Every structure is written in structure tokens, then in C-alpha cells.
Amino acid sequence: MAGRVEGKVAFVTGAARGQGRSHALRLAQEGADIIAVDLVGQIDSVPYDMSRPADLEETVRQIEALDRRIVAKQADVRDFDALKSALDDGVAELGKLDIVSANAGIFSFGTMEELTETEFDDMLAVNLKGVWHTAKAAIPHLRANKGGSMVLTSSTAGILAVPNIGHYVAAKHGVVGLMKTLALELADDFIRVNSVHPTSVNTDMIQNAATYALFAPDLPEAERTKETVGKRFQTMNVLPIPWVEPVDVSNAVLWLASDESRYVTGLQLKVDAGQTLK
Amino acid sequence: MAGRLEGKVAFITGAARGQGRSHAIRLAQEGADIIGIDLLEPIPGAPYDGATQADLDETVRQVEALDRRIVATKADVRDFDGLKAAVDAGVAELGRLDIVSANAGISTQMAPTSQLDEAMWQNMIDTNLTGVWHTTKAAIPHIQAGGRGGSIVLTSSEAGIRGYGNIAHYVSAKHGVVGLMRTLAIELAPDSIRVNSIHPTQVDTPMIQNTATYDLFTGKAGSTKEEFAAASRGVIALPIPWVEAVDISNALLFLASDEARYITGVPLPVDGGNFLL
């Protein structure tokens, strides 16, 4: 049976690990070739270790093990020229572009009163402006392709507010505005634009000491385990689970990327275990 | 490769034709067995013919041609006891229930709200809202009994997100479906039963391909299909006049499958960006 995105080419930002790697793998399993970028470096205001070159190399290895092609580059979504150059090279090599997953994102926290200028600016630069850059770099290729599907990664924080992450909430809400605008601007070219809104996802972005401290400030550090903190995470969801897995978001991206959703555009697709129902 | 719903059983209302038949076939293509019901009677005030036994027989034929099993019964979603008996019999025969598509719906009188007929209002609410509640009420005990969770998908409409002139009963019922969906999603989450709604724009079925619907969209009497297509195209962002039944089925398939195992409480428009305009 042909894959559900057989013969298509997908551009995934933040592809070195976590959700981005999972998206690249899931799309490749269903027949897509991949153009992958990642910062593979640290941003000082981010309180957990970000990806490294070895992570991106592992993504490449896993895609190639599926017998799909991948063009992987180091690129920063904050730098439009570098991002465009990486994507242009990928399209030159793989021949076209059908799918965009604007996935790259960072997480940090502090109340609106405490956040520093740098924390706020870094957040908006990566999680909102980086998404715009990704779309801007991709649009000419999607137009040349006479259609395509763009999936912007927002969050449940793009629908409701959560204390201590006001800059993240603002950026992720902004992604929704970007998505709706793009959906209208690109509809005549049959380029669909939708957003996905995950609840907590089981990746390094949440499985770290800093995030554990945010969720369980009352527990001694030694007692902040995946299990104890998981119970705190679970109180946010309606379904009886603490978090979703990266593949659950990937399956939503896959559906939105595939022709099964050929007439779906402008949708905010929650993968949130009912978090936003509360 | 195993189908995406291999081994599951799906209950579909309004399965004789249109979206319901398409749902039955699409889910069966991915490995599901089907319990299908339909009213199979004329609908008072509807500007199109009701589905017939021959229509339901054709759904049965097409599902069986896919080597899947189907239990198809004449039943009315307004009649809880009759509906429950049909589901119970289907589950007795097919062994379990995993998926529900509450799809049965009608379109009837089109008139300003102040001129809507009492009986037209009541039949609309009874079918398009109470019928959806009945469908879930009859299905929930079977899904719970399986202990494996499940997926309930309620068919709302673009008219469940926004208002339209001259179909207040339809708009009210379809908005009500969203309230039902959100409530059920919360109530059934502890059992890992997910509940979502689909919101189609115009779908190319007998329910819209009729002169009354053409006139509703164009605002003039005696409109042609071409005039309707142009008017309908004008309210959709993508350059299309309507979507096909299979597009709704593909959304249902995604929500019904384990690929959406943590998606609940979502209103999913399949509308070409209609609600953005």
C-alpha cells in the first residue's frame, strides 16, 4: 500500500529531536522525503539543554533507515536568510516542497513581572517570528508546487493562558493569528494552513529539572520524579494521562499534511487530552 | 498492512446514503465492521426525497464487497427504544462497539425565524439534536462494557459554529450538538472514550443538491446548480464550491482511529476555510 504522503517532500524545523524528529520519522514512514533544520545549539535564556549536532545526525540515520531521503542542515529560525538558504538547498536537492511543519520552539518561564527582556525577546523570536520566517521561506516553493499543506505548531497555550509562561502564551496565541492569516492569503493557491495544539508532550522540553520545579515547587528536589510530577501534569488533562507522546502530535501533522484533509484549512487541531475543555 | 481500524466495530446513523454511506464504506475499507441504521422514510418539509430501503441495501452491498460485516436496520433516531434495540442487536451480532458516528440529520423548511412552523422546529430538534443524544445514550454502555475506550464523533455543521439566515432550527440544533460533544468529552474521559464533532461546509449530497438549498444560498427563486456553486464558492476560502462526502469520512476515520487516541473535545471543521471568512 502506498504511504499516505508518498512522493511528497516535507520541511521540518526543530528536527533534531523531540516532536520534530518524530514528525520527520512519521512523515517518512508514510513516504515523504525530508528537509530538516535545527539550531543544534543553546539559547542562553532556555533553562534546559537544547539539541546538539549528534541529535540531528540521529534523525538523519533514522530517516535513511526508512529508505527515504533527507537533507539536514544547521539553521536558526531567527535568521531568515540562513533558513531560506537551507530550505532552498533542500528543495534544489529533493525537487519540490509539499509540506511544512513549523515545529521549532523553546520553553522558559517566569511571571510577567519577573521575565527579563532577553527571555521575552528570545521566546517571541523563536516561537513566533521563527514560524513566520519558516512560512515566508516556504511559500514560494509551495506556490511553485501548485499547492501544499503547512502545519504550525502552537500549543494549548495558544488557546488558553497558563501562569508563569506569559511570553510563551503570547507567542503561541500569535501563531494562531499567523495561521488564520496565512490560510486566507494562500487559499487561492490551494495551500492549506492549520495549527496543532498539543497539551504537554513527553520530550526533553518538559522532562527536565527546571520544568519539574515549576510543576512541583512544594516537593524537595529529590522527590520530583517523572511519576510525582506526572500526577501534577495529569491534573491539567481530562483524559487520564499526564502527557501525550510526540507520535500523537506527529499523527495529527500527518493527517493535516495528507490529501485526506485536502479541504481542511484554518483549523486549530487540539491534541490535548481535553485540557482546553477545563 | 493492517487497516487503521482493524478489528473495531462502528455504529453509524443515517447510513443509507450520502455521508453516512460514505462513512460506512471508508471505515470498512480500514477494517471496521459496521452497525448501520437509517429512517428510510420521507421527511416532512424536506426539499429532497428520503432515503429508501434500496439505498440501505446498497450500503450493505458495498460494505460486504469489502469483506466486512454489516448489521443494517431500519430505525429512527427520534425513537430511543427502537434505536437502542438496533444497537443492542448489532453489538450482539458483531461482539463489541468502539466507534460511533452520529451522522443522521435532516434539512427541512427554510424560512425566517418568525415564520418557522412549530412542527418543523420540533422535528428538526428531535432529529438533529435529540437524535444525537439518543445515539450516544444507546451506544455508551456498549463502549464502556468493552473497557477499551472508544471514539464518538458527532456530525455538527458549519451551522454549529456560525449563524445562517432562514434555518434557525438547523443552526440551533447544530450548535446544540457542540454543547453535547463538550459535555460528553468531559463525562467520558475517565473511560478513555473520546468525543469530537465534525463541522462540514456544504457537502455534495442530496441534502444540498436541491432547488430550495440553491435558493437559500443565492437569495433568489429558481436558482441553478451553477448559480449555487458560485454562491457556495463565495463563502469558502479554498477555490471549491463544496466538499465530497469522503472528505468528511476521512476526518471521521482520523478521529475514530488510534492515531487520535488523545484527541477529545475538538470541533473539527472540514470546510475549506469557510469559518475564516
Interface residues (C-beta under 8 A of the other chain):
Chain A: M1 K180 A183 L184 A187 D188 F190 R192 T199 V238 L239 P240 I241 V244 D248 N251 A252 L254 W255 E260 S261 R262 Y263 V264 T265 G266 L267 L269 K270 V271 D272 A273 G274 T276 L277
Chain B: M1 R182 A185 I186 A189 P190 S192 R194 T201 A237 L238 P239 I240 V243 D247 N250 A251 L253 F254 E259 A260 R261 Y262 I263 T264 G265 V266 L268 P269 V270 D271 G272 G273 F275 L276 L277
